[in-house]
Amino acid sequence: MSDTQQRIDQLVKNSDIVLFMKGNASFPMCGFSGRAIQILKACGVDTRAVTTVNVLEDPEIRQGIKEYSNWPTIPQLYVKGEFVGGSDIMMEMYENGELQQVLGGQVG
């Protein structure tokens, strides 16, 4: 595992909710990242409790997260070390109540 993959692995495993995104929770820098934050808020998640990783600040993380998850796009949500998906999957899961269940213990 490369240094970048190890850094990503640590981020994912050391926080309950991690969102790899463009920008941060206060200032998303793309529509999909903004939508991901709004979905988390709609689920009752305090975004201050979310670890956000701005991939625009680190090209190695930006490319490495795609390899880590085998998922080609950003944002990417992880809950309790498990890859959930990007904003489209988050929206589908939110609409059918699944995301709220996944986040269940993290809302507050």
Buried (B, 14 or more C-beta within 10 A) or exposed (E): EEEBBEBBBEBBEEBBBBBBBBBBBEEBEBEBBBBBBBBBEEBEBEBEBBBBBBBBEBEBBBEBBBEBBEBEEBBBBBBBEEBBBBBEBBBEBBEEEBBBEBBEEBEE
